[in-house]
């Protein structure tokens, strides 16, 4: 199982696209844990939503990240956002 770690910046499509490309190219080789699963970005309101149209809070995201890392055999991280000064 591979966890696809990395930033999820509002409105930055690159943070979404790299995950989709990895899943498309390697879907027969591994099972993926994608932190975007169940989330959708709404450009008009500039918010992420999860199931039932709820806005995810940091507490939810952090718990999910720890859960995914605990279950993953491999963590694949995209750190390109650091070049933009994003923490």
Z-matrix of the N, CA and C atoms (Angstrom, degrees):
N
C 1 1.436
C 2 1.522 1 108.10
N 3 1.334 2 116.79 1 134.16
C 4 1.463 3 122.79 2 -176.26
C 5 1.529 4 109.18 3 -118.82
N 6 1.326 5 116.19 4 125.36
C 7 1.465 6 121.29 5 175.68
C 8 1.519 7 108.30 6 -94.43
N 9 1.325 8 116.84 7 129.13
C 10 1.463 9 123.16 8 -178.18
C 11 1.531 10 108.94 9 -95.32
N 12 1.325 11 115.78 10 88.59
C 13 1.463 12 121.99 11 -176.03
C 14 1.520 13 110.72 12 -88.43
N 15 1.303 14 115.08 13 153.63
C 16 1.461 15 121.29 14 177.49
C 17 1.513 16 109.88 15 150.30
N 18 1.305 17 115.03 16 171.32
C 19 1.460 18 119.37 17 -176.26
C 20 1.529 19 111.07 18 -67.76
N 21 1.314 20 113.96 19 156.13
C 22 1.464 21 122.41 20 173.20
C 23 1.530 22 105.10 21 -131.95
N 24 1.321 23 114.38 22 85.71
C 25 1.464 24 119.67 23 -177.12
C 26 1.522 25 109.94 24 -87.93
N 27 1.324 26 115.85 25 140.30
C 28 1.454 27 121.10 26 -179.92
C 29 1.519 28 110.93 27 -55.65
N 30 1.313 29 115.89 28 123.14
C 31 1.452 30 121.77 29 174.37
C 32 1.512 31 115.81 30 76.28
N 33 1.341 32 119.10 31 1.90
C 34 1.456 33 120.66 32 179.94
C 35 1.531 34 108.97 33 -93.74
N 36 1.313 35 115.81 34 103.40
C 37 1.461 36 120.94 35 -175.52
C 38 1.524 37 113.15 36 -65.93
N 39 1.326 38 118.07 37 -26.59
C 40 1.471 39 120.56 38 179.36
C 41 1.532 40 111.58 39 -61.50
N 42 1.342 41 116.70 40 -31.82
C 43 1.466 42 120.57 41 179.08
C 44 1.524 43 111.21 42 -67.86
N 45 1.306 44 116.68 43 -22.24
C 46 1.464 45 122.44 44 178.15
C 47 1.527 46 110.42 45 -93.60
N 48 1.324 47 116.15 46 -45.29
C 49 1.468 48 121.14 47 -173.35
C 50 1.525 49 113.59 48 -60.47
N 51 1.324 50 118.99 49 -41.42
C 52 1.469 51 119.10 50 -176.77
C 53 1.518 52 110.54 51 -62.75
N 54 1.332 53 116.93 52 -37.36
C 55 1.463 54 120.08 53 178.31
C 56 1.528 55 110.69 54 -65.00
N 57 1.328 56 116.21 55 -44.97
C 58 1.460 57 120.29 56 179.29
C 59 1.520 58 111.33 57 -61.44
N 60 1.338 59 117.50 58 -39.77
C 61 1.460 60 121.14 59 179.33
C 62 1.530 61 111.54 60 -65.34
N 63 1.328 62 117.27 61 -42.73
C 64 1.467 63 120.42 62 178.95
C 65 1.523 64 109.85 63 -62.65
N 66 1.322 65 116.93 64 -45.90
C 67 1.460 66 120.61 65 -179.87
C 68 1.525 67 110.49 66 -62.54
N 69 1.333 68 117.57 67 -44.30
C 70 1.471 69 120.83 68 179.50
C 71 1.529 70 112.00 69 -61.75
N 72 1.329 71 117.13 70 -42.78
C 73 1.458 72 121.17 71 -175.04
C 74 1.530 73 113.35 72 -79.90
N 75 1.325 74 117.65 73 -24.20
C 76 1.463 75 119.89 74 -172.82
C 77 1.526 76 113.36 75 -123.96
N 78 1.324 77 117.64 76 15.47
C 79 1.466 78 119.31 77 -173.57
C 80 1.521 79 113.76 78 -63.52
N 81 1.317 80 118.17 79 -20.80
C 82 1.464 81 120.48 80 178.32
C 83 1.527 82 112.08 81 -88.51
N 84 1.329 83 116.42 82 -9.84
C 85 1.465 84 120.86 83 -176.69
C 86 1.519 85 113.62 84 -98.15
N 87 1.327 86 116.66 85 -23.25
C 88 1.469 87 119.15 86 -173.83
C 89 1.523 88 110.41 87 -156.82
N 90 1.320 89 113.47 88 166.58
C 91 1.454 90 122.06 89 170.77
C 92 1.518 91 106.52 90 -102.42
N 93 1.333 92 117.15 91 138.80
C 94 1.461 93 121.06 92 -173.64
C 95 1.516 94 111.85 93 -114.99
N 96 1.323 95 114.50 94 141.79
C 97 1.453 96 122.87 95 168.30
C 98 1.519 97 106.05 96 -104.46
N 99 1.319 98 115.73 97 112.91
C 100 1.456 99 121.44 98 -176.10
C 101 1.524 100 109.01 99 -110.51
N 102 1.344 101 118.25 100 119.13
C 103 1.464 102 119.64 101 -178.88
C 104 1.524 103 113.00 102 -64.59
N 105 1.321 104 117.20 103 -13.36
C 106 1.461 105 120.02 104 177.38
C 107 1.518 106 112.38 105 -85.13
N 108 1.312 107 117.18 106 -9.27
C 109 1.457 108 120.12 107 -179.18
C 110 1.518 109 111.06 108 -56.41
N 111 1.310 110 116.93 109 122.77
C 112 1.455 111 121.27 110 179.89
C 113 1.514 112 114.75 111 84.06
N 114 1.326 113 118.00 112 0.20
C 115 1.466 114 120.86 113 178.97
C 116 1.527 115 109.66 114 -110.41
N 117 1.301 116 114.91 115 149.49
C 118 1.465 117 120.83 116 178.12
C 119 1.524 118 108.31 117 -141.02
N 120 1.346 119 116.07 118 136.78
C 121 1.466 120 120.78 119 178.79
C 122 1.516 121 109.04 120 -94.90
N 123 1.320 122 116.11 121 129.71
C 124 1.466 123 121.85 122 178.68
C 125 1.526 124 109.01 123 -106.07
N 126 1.341 125 117.51 124 103.52
C 127 1.470 126 120.04 125 -176.11
C 128 1.530 127 113.81 126 -60.67
N 129 1.320 128 117.78 127 -33.25
C 130 1.469 129 119.65 128 -178.02
C 131 1.519 130 112.20 129 -64.20
N 132 1.319 131 117.13 130 -40.84
C 133 1.464 132 120.88 131 179.66
C 134 1.525 133 112.26 132 -97.71
N 135 1.345 134 115.35 133 -8.38
C 136 1.466 135 122.17 134 -178.02
C 137 1.523 136 111.05 135 56.03
N 138 1.344 137 115.71 136 45.15
C 139 1.455 138 121.30 137 179.98
C 140 1.513 139 109.99 138 -134.50
N 141 1.312 140 115.24 139 151.90
C 142 1.461 141 122.65 140 169.84
C 143 1.511 142 107.36 141 -91.51
N 144 1.317 143 117.51 142 143.61
C 145 1.453 144 121.10 143 173.07
C 146 1.526 145 108.63 144 -126.57
N 147 1.312 146 115.13 145 155.14
C 148 1.468 147 121.93 146 174.42
C 149 1.522 148 106.75 147 -120.37
N 150 1.306 149 117.33 148 -171.80
C 151 1.456 150 121.15 149 -178.69
C 152 1.524 151 111.07 150 -47.76
N 153 1.307 152 115.50 151 145.16
C 154 1.474 153 123.27 152 179.42
C 155 1.519 154 112.69 153 66.11
N 156 1.346 155 117.07 154 25.19
C 157 1.472 156 122.53 155 175.99
C 158 1.523 157 113.92 156 57.32
N 159 1.318 158 116.56 157 31.02
C 160 1.457 159 120.21 158 178.14
C 161 1.523 160 109.88 159 -93.37
N 162 1.309 161 115.96 160 143.06
C 163 1.456 162 121.12 161 176.71
C 164 1.520 163 108.51 162 -80.56
N 165 1.360 164 117.98 163 124.52
C 166 1.468 165 118.89 164 179.39
C 167 1.521 166 110.70 165 -69.10
N 168 1.292 167 115.84 166 142.90
C 169 1.460 168 121.10 167 177.30
C 170 1.524 169 108.17 168 -106.11
N 171 1.313 170 116.14 169 162.04
C 172 1.467 171 120.89 170 -177.21
C 173 1.521 172 110.95 171 -56.26
N 174 1.322 173 117.84 172 -38.77
C 175 1.466 174 121.66 173 -179.46
C 176 1.531 175 110.59 174 -58.47
N 177 1.325 176 116.85 175 -42.53
C 178 1.459 177 121.65 176 177.97
C 179 1.522 178 110.47 177 -63.58
N 180 1.329 179 117.18 178 -47.04
C 181 1.469 180 121.43 179 -177.92
C 182 1.521 181 111.82 180 -62.72
N 183 1.315 182 117.72 181 -43.18
C 184 1.468 183 121.58 182 -178.64
C 185 1.524 184 110.12 183 -65.95
N 186 1.332 185 117.54 184 -44.33
C 187 1.465 186 120.12 185 178.72
C 188 1.525 187 110.85 186 -61.31
N 189 1.324 188 116.50 187 -41.35
C 190 1.460 189 119.98 188 179.41
C 191 1.525 190 110.53 189 -64.98
N 192 1.330 191 117.50 190 -42.36
C 193 1.469 192 120.78 191 179.25
C 194 1.527 193 111.38 192 -60.38
N 195 1.335 194 117.25 193 -46.62
C 196 1.465 195 120.25 194 178.64
C 197 1.528 196 110.99 195 -62.83
N 198 1.323 197 116.70 196 -41.95
C 199 1.468 198 121.47 197 177.99
C 200 1.526 199 109.87 198 -58.30
N 201 1.341 200 117.30 199 -46.96
C 202 1.461 201 121.92 200 -178.06
C 203 1.521 202 111.54 201 -65.79
N 204 1.323 203 117.97 202 -43.47
C 205 1.470 204 121.21 203 179.79
C 206 1.528 205 110.16 204 -62.69
N 207 1.322 206 116.94 205 -40.03
C 208 1.471 207 120.52 206 178.76
C 209 1.524 208 112.00 207 -61.96
N 210 1.310 209 118.46 208 -32.11
C 211 1.460 210 122.27 209 -176.83
C 212 1.531 211 114.31 210 -92.32
N 213 1.305 212 116.33 211 -15.67
C 214 1.466 213 120.90 212 -175.41
C 215 1.525 214 111.53 213 -79.93
N 216 1.328 215 114.62 214 144.44
C 217 1.462 216 121.11 215 170.45
C 218 1.521 217 109.67 216 -86.63
N 219 1.334 218 115.39 217 -28.88
C 220 1.464 219 122.69 218 -178.47
C 221 1.522 220 107.93 219 -136.49
N 222 1.330 221 116.81 220 138.70
C 223 1.457 222 121.97 221 171.89
C 224 1.526 223 106.96 222 -112.65
N 225 1.325 224 115.75 223 116.36
C 226 1.463 225 122.25 224 177.05
C 227 1.523 226 106.71 225 -102.86
N 228 1.323 227 116.43 226 116.31
C 229 1.465 228 120.47 227 -174.73
C 230 1.518 229 111.11 228 -115.68
N 231 1.314 230 114.53 229 134.68
C 232 1.454 231 122.31 230 173.17
C 233 1.522 232 106.62 231 -101.24
N 234 1.327 233 116.60 232 115.00
C 235 1.466 234 121.73 233 -175.50
C 236 1.529 235 112.68 234 -107.95
N 237 1.321 236 117.62 235 16.72
C 238 1.470 237 120.09 236 -176.74
C 239 1.526 238 112.16 237 -62.99
N 240 1.325 239 118.49 238 -24.97
C 241 1.459 240 119.86 239 -179.65
C 242 1.536 241 111.51 240 -65.03
N 243 1.333 242 116.79 241 -22.33
C 244 1.472 243 119.42 242 177.44
C 245 1.520 244 111.71 243 -63.63
N 246 1.340 245 116.54 244 -31.29
C 247 1.466 246 120.11 245 177.72
C 248 1.526 247 111.27 246 -65.64
N 249 1.339 248 116.97 247 -23.67
C 250 1.461 249 122.09 248 178.43
C 251 1.525 250 111.49 249 -90.49
N 252 1.335 251 116.71 250 2.87
C 253 1.458 252 120.99 251 -179.11
C 254 1.516 253 113.36 252 80.72
N 255 1.332 254 116.90 253 13.38
C 256 1.469 255 120.56 254 178.95
C 257 1.518 256 108.76 255 -84.78
N 258 1.337 257 117.14 256 131.69
C 259 1.473 258 119.91 257 -175.43
C 260 1.529 259 112.46 258 -69.27
